């Protein structure tokens, strides 16, 4: 018996797996499908397309879109909010890399 790759348990644990349809994704973040298209047009991310051409979103993408929605709800334009979120995400990644580097340095320095 083989496991269908699209239903592998690992896929459900992967925050980058495009598991959500546009309608479900919009519902989950309290937005409209038009909002998701707008953040995609502002280059926040590119939605994955199903074989039928329908957009699919990952948990990671939804987390970014939800943050954009928070900022936009405070009066910032969607494009500017997307740029802020991209910069926040890049900063978090850089900080994590820095922490990893520091941990590696401590391990290598300890005899």
GROMACS elastic network, one bead per residue, 0.5 to 0.9 nm:
[ bonds ]
;  ai    aj funct       b0    kb
    2     5     6  0.88694   500
    3     6     6  0.85389   500
    3     7     6  0.74479   500
    3     8     6  0.64918   500
    4     7     6  0.55582   500
    4     8     6  0.62851   500
    5     8     6  0.51958   500
    5     9     6  0.89458   500
    5    11     6  0.80928   500
    6     9     6  0.89320   500
    6    11     6  0.70881   500
    7    10     6  0.82352   500
    7    11     6  0.67067   500
    7    12     6  0.78365   500
    8    11     6  0.54964   500
    8    12     6  0.73313   500
    9    12     6  0.53914   500
    9    13     6  0.67930   500
   10    13     6  0.52049   500
   10    14     6  0.62909   500
   11    14     6  0.51283   500
   11    15     6  0.82364   500
   11    16     6  0.85931   500
   11    17     6  0.60359   500
   11    18     6  0.89530   500
   11    19     6  0.85270   500
   12    15     6  0.76275   500
   12    17     6  0.72402   500
   12    19     6  0.79595   500
   13    16     6  0.88596   500
   13    17     6  0.82445   500
   14    17     6  0.54186   500
   14    58     6  0.85423   500
   14    59     6  0.84049   500
   15    18     6  0.82616   500
   15    58     6  0.61170   500
   15    59     6  0.50851   500
   15    60     6  0.54449   500
   15    61     6  0.85759   500
   16    19     6  0.86362   500
   16    57     6  0.82662   500
   16    58     6  0.50302   500
   16    59     6  0.63512   500
   16    60     6  0.57458   500
   16    61     6  0.75571   500
   17    20     6  0.88373   500
   17    56     6  0.89397   500
   17    57     6  0.76165   500
   17    58     6  0.51403   500
   17    59     6  0.74250   500
   17    60     6  0.85194   500
   18    21     6  0.82875   500
   18    47     6  0.79433   500
   18    48     6  0.64859   500
   18    49     6  0.87317   500
   18    55     6  0.87233   500
   18    56     6  0.51060   500
   18    59     6  0.75586   500
   18    61     6  0.86999   500
   19    56     6  0.62144   500
   19    57     6  0.60062   500
   19    58     6  0.57122   500
   19    59     6  0.78580   500
   20    23     6  0.80769   500
   20    24     6  0.60197   500
   20    25     6  0.56311   500
   20    55     6  0.83752   500
   20    56     6  0.52802   500
   20    58     6  0.63900   500
   20    59     6  0.80670   500
   21    24     6  0.52958   500
   21    25     6  0.58917   500
   21    26     6  0.84674   500
   21    54     6  0.75284   500
   21    55     6  0.62418   500
   21    57     6  0.64341   500
   22    25     6  0.50461   500
   22    26     6  0.60225   500
   22    27     6  0.84988   500
   22    32     6  0.88353   500
   22    33     6  0.61553   500
   22    36     6  0.76485   500
   22    54     6  0.78644   500
   22    55     6  0.59333   500
   22    56     6  0.62139   500
   22    57     6  0.70466   500
   23    26     6  0.52597   500
   23    27     6  0.62086   500
   23    28     6  0.86557   500
   23    32     6  0.78076   500
   23    33     6  0.63184   500
   24    27     6  0.50525   500
   24    28     6  0.61023   500
   24    29     6  0.88534   500
   25    28     6  0.50946   500
   25    29     6  0.65295   500
   25    30     6  0.85638   500
   25    31     6  0.83654   500
   25    32     6  0.88510   500
   25    33     6  0.81385   500
   25    36     6  0.83840   500
   25    56     6  0.83139   500
   25    57     6  0.67794   500
   25    58     6  0.86282   500
   25    59     6  0.88390   500
   25    62     6  0.68360   500
   26    29     6  0.54705   500
   26    30     6  0.59381   500
   26    32     6  0.51866   500
   26    33     6  0.56052   500
   26    34     6  0.87777   500
   26    35     6  0.78953   500
   26    36     6  0.69139   500
   26    62     6  0.85363   500
   27    30     6  0.50562   500
   27    31     6  0.61819   500
   27    32     6  0.72381   500
   27    33     6  0.86290   500
   28    31     6  0.77701   500
   28    62     6  0.81447   500
   28    66     6  0.88674   500
   29    32     6  0.86884   500
   29    62     6  0.70510   500
   29    63     6  0.82453   500
   29    65     6  0.76234   500
   29    66     6  0.55097   500
   29    69     6  0.81210   500
   30    66     6  0.81033   500
   30    69     6  0.86015   500
   31    34     6  0.81654   500
   31    35     6  0.62379   500
   31    36     6  0.76089   500
   31    66     6  0.83578   500
   31    69     6  0.76318   500
   32    35     6  0.51727   500
   32    36     6  0.67446   500
   32    37     6  0.88684   500
   33    36     6  0.51221   500
   33    37     6  0.63113   500
   33    38     6  0.86254   500
   34    37     6  0.50126   500
   34    38     6  0.61093   500
   34    39     6  0.87716   500
   35    39     6  0.63226   500
   35    40     6  0.85808   500
   35    65     6  0.87393   500
   35    69     6  0.84283   500
   35    78     6  0.86413   500
   36    39     6  0.52672   500
   36    40     6  0.62068   500
   36    41     6  0.85675   500
   36    65     6  0.72524   500
   37    40     6  0.50526   500
   37    41     6  0.60698   500
   37    42     6  0.86088   500
   38    42     6  0.61621   500
   38    43     6  0.87568   500
   38    78     6  0.74060   500
   38    79     6  0.82521   500
   39    43     6  0.64883   500
   39    44     6  0.56242   500
   39    45     6  0.74518   500
   39    65     6  0.70168   500
   39    68     6  0.79893   500
   39    78     6  0.68301   500
   39    79     6  0.72378   500
   39    82     6  0.67367   500
   40    43     6  0.51310   500
   40    44     6  0.55450   500
   40    45     6  0.54953   500
   40    46     6  0.58424   500
   40    47     6  0.71839   500
   41    44     6  0.75701   500
   41    45     6  0.83915   500
   41    46     6  0.84443   500
   41    79     6  0.86694   500
   42    45     6  0.81552   500
   42    78     6  0.75764   500
   42    79     6  0.53992   500
   42    80     6  0.87421   500
   42    82     6  0.67134   500
   42    83     6  0.83679   500
   43    46     6  0.69926   500
   43    79     6  0.84436   500
   43    82     6  0.76487   500
   43    83     6  0.86871   500
   44    61     6  0.84654   500
   44    64     6  0.78495   500
   44    65     6  0.79246   500
   44    79     6  0.86197   500
   44    82     6  0.56739   500
   44    83     6  0.75140   500
   44    85     6  0.80461   500
   44    86     6  0.68350   500
   45    61     6  0.70284   500
   45    64     6  0.87966   500
   46    57     6  0.88840   500
   46    61     6  0.88612   500
   47    55     6  0.56885   500
   47    56     6  0.57902   500
   47    57     6  0.57736   500
   47    58     6  0.83058   500
   47    61     6  0.81720   500
   48    53     6  0.88173   500
   48    54     6  0.81363   500
   48    55     6  0.57222   500
   48    56     6  0.51518   500
   48    57     6  0.65910   500
   48    58     6  0.86236   500
   49    52     6  0.75249   500
   49    53     6  0.51041   500
   49    54     6  0.52467   500
   49    56     6  0.58434   500
   49    57     6  0.88731   500
   50    53     6  0.50236   500
   50    54     6  0.51670   500
   50    55     6  0.64061   500
   50    56     6  0.67209   500
   51    54     6  0.74695   500
   57    60     6  0.81672   500
   57    61     6  0.61338   500
   57    62     6  0.67713   500
   58    61     6  0.51745   500
   58    62     6  0.62572   500
   58    63     6  0.86374   500
   59    62     6  0.50076   500
   59    63     6  0.61123   500
   59    64     6  0.87081   500
   60    63     6  0.51224   500
   60    64     6  0.64515   500
   60    65     6  0.87417   500
   61    64     6  0.51465   500
   61    65     6  0.61556   500
   61    66     6  0.85547   500
   62    66     6  0.59202   500
   62    67     6  0.84880   500
   63    66     6  0.51593   500
   63    67     6  0.63315   500
   63    68     6  0.87764   500
   64    67     6  0.51828   500
   64    68     6  0.63463   500
   64    69     6  0.87128   500
   64    82     6  0.83941   500
   64    85     6  0.67390   500
   64    86     6  0.82210   500
   64    89     6  0.83481   500
   65    69     6  0.61707   500
   65    70     6  0.87218   500
   65    82     6  0.81301   500
   65    85     6  0.85850   500
   66    70     6  0.63347   500
   66    71     6  0.88261   500
   67    70     6  0.50636   500
   67    71     6  0.64112   500
   67    72     6  0.85824   500
   67    81     6  0.83591   500
   67    82     6  0.86732   500
   67    85     6  0.68746   500
   68    71     6  0.51830   500
   68    72     6  0.59633   500
   68    73     6  0.84093   500
   68    78     6  0.69766   500
   68    79     6  0.89781   500
   68    80     6  0.89489   500
   68    81     6  0.52991   500
   68    82     6  0.57850   500
   68    83     6  0.89445   500
   68    84     6  0.80852   500
   68    85     6  0.64035   500
   69    73     6  0.58887   500
   69    74     6  0.86620   500
   69    78     6  0.78580   500
   69    81     6  0.79261   500
   70    73     6  0.52150   500
   70    74     6  0.67085   500
   70    81     6  0.87402   500
   71    74     6  0.53042   500
   71    75     6  0.70738   500
   71    76     6  0.60821   500
   71    77     6  0.83186   500
   71    78     6  0.81952   500
   71    81     6  0.58247   500
   71    82     6  0.88156   500
   71    84     6  0.86399   500
   71    85     6  0.87680   500
   72    75     6  0.52542   500
   72    77     6  0.57314   500
   72    78     6  0.57642   500
   72    80     6  0.85172   500
   72    81     6  0.60710   500
   72    82     6  0.89770   500
   73    76     6  0.71164   500
   73    77     6  0.88602   500
   76    79     6  0.84187   500
   76    80     6  0.65561   500
   76    81     6  0.60878   500
   77    80     6  0.53621   500
   77    81     6  0.60111   500
   77    82     6  0.85770   500
   78    82     6  0.60434   500
   78    83     6  0.86525   500
   79    82     6  0.50852   500
   79    83     6  0.63848   500
   79    84     6  0.87749   500
   80    83     6  0.50908   500
   80    84     6  0.62780   500
   80    85     6  0.86988   500
   81    84     6  0.50561   500
   81    85     6  0.62212   500
   81    86     6  0.86153   500
   82    85     6  0.51114   500
   82    86     6  0.61204   500
   82    87     6  0.86199   500
   83    86     6  0.50631   500
   83    87     6  0.62160   500
   83    88     6  0.85789   500
   84    87     6  0.51659   500
   84    88     6  0.61198   500
   84    89     6  0.85836   500
   85    89     6  0.60279   500
   85    90     6  0.85008   500
   86    89     6  0.51078   500
   86    90     6  0.61586   500
   86    91     6  0.86042   500
   87    90     6  0.50256   500
   87    91     6  0.60806   500
   87    92     6  0.85840   500
   88    91     6  0.51201   500
   88    92     6  0.62080   500
   88    93     6  0.86489   500
   89    92     6  0.51460   500
   89    93     6  0.62215   500
   89    94     6  0.86411   500
   90    93     6  0.50978   500
   90    94     6  0.61361   500
   90    95     6  0.85991   500
   91    94     6  0.50510   500
   91    95     6  0.60906   500
   91    96     6  0.85508   500
   92    95     6  0.51342   500
   92    96     6  0.61805   500
   92    97     6  0.86525   500
   93    96     6  0.51251   500
   93    97     6  0.62203   500
   93    98     6  0.86105   500
   94    97     6  0.50726   500
   94    98     6  0.61318   500
   94    99     6  0.86539   500
   95    99     6  0.61784   500
   95   100     6  0.85715   500
   96    99     6  0.50719   500
   96   100     6  0.61461   500
   96   101     6  0.85490   500
   97   100     6  0.50283   500
   97   101     6  0.61083   500
   97   102     6  0.86335   500
   98   101     6  0.50086   500
   98   102     6  0.62074   500
   98   103     6  0.86593   500
   99   102     6  0.50466   500
   99   103     6  0.61822   500
   99   104     6  0.85790   500
  100   103     6  0.50873   500
  100   104     6  0.61437   500
  100   105     6  0.85769   500
  101   104     6  0.50814   500
  101   105     6  0.61439   500
  101   106     6  0.86690   500
  102   105     6  0.50297   500
  102   106     6  0.61955   500
  102   107     6  0.86495   500
  103   106     6  0.51441   500
  103   107     6  0.62249   500
  103   108     6  0.86386   500
  104   107     6  0.51353   500
  104   108     6  0.61574   500
  104   109     6  0.85688   500
  105   108     6  0.51222   500
  105   109     6  0.60340   500
  105   110     6  0.86658   500
  106   109     6  0.51000   500
  106   110     6  0.62323   500
  107   110     6  0.54406   500
  107   111     6  0.82947   500
  108   111     6  0.74776   500
